[in-house]
Amino acid sequence: MRRILLLVILAALPVLVLAGVAVREYWPHDPPPPLPAARDPLLPDLTMAPLAELVGGVTEKGGVQQILFSASIANRGPGPFMINAVRGDERGQWRVSQRFREPDGSTTETATPADMTWGGHGHDHWHVRIGAAYALYTLPGLRRVRSLEKVGYCFFDQTPLDLDVDGAQRVPAYPKSVCNGKSTLALDMGLSTGWQDPYTWALPDQRLDVTGLPDGRYRLEATADPNRWFRETDETNNTTWTEISLKTSTYPPQVEVLRNAPAR
């Protein structure tokens, strides 16, 4: 009887081992605990740099008329713009927090409603939803006729904006590689003070469909952090605009810049 029981146990052992591995592999894991809540943080100030490189275009398939443009989110605040994203395992939900530097040198954080998405623009890296929103309005009247919420941003110190602003980081602190790694469980991205992250007109989300719009004057607006998920020193300077003359009666459409919003 004991021999039969031993044989049963030995036969079942591989199954139990595999079951244990499966539990470890597929059972959801909790992300690490968050940092202490923000107390008196040094806040960033997100702004949109002036829109640039506005051109007309037509899609290869379907002949859709478009205006294409370059846009750039920048940080002019006294503190860096820092995003931390963590998850317990590769199938787990991301917890996206804004992190802050405190006057005593410590780091704190506040959870946000933001989420992460992989890829976009043909890039194999992580993006934060949603980083920017674009809209086209009639002039006069400011009636919105087109809009687009950008899929997301991988924030990193791409080019300097103004290294003379107080607290500016002289060298980049956040490289593009911070967003890499599809299997990663934690990442930190951000914008140092005085730096910007431009997205050029050649990328898929940097365009609006203008097919069917009449020739005339329009205002193109771009807004950083449109949902106001992130804390800043100033929430009133997140939008920039460019007034244009648009001709859709030509093929491709013609775009002429009439004037830009004042620099902030």
Disulfide bonds with the S-S distance in Angstrom:
Cys154-Cys179 1.88
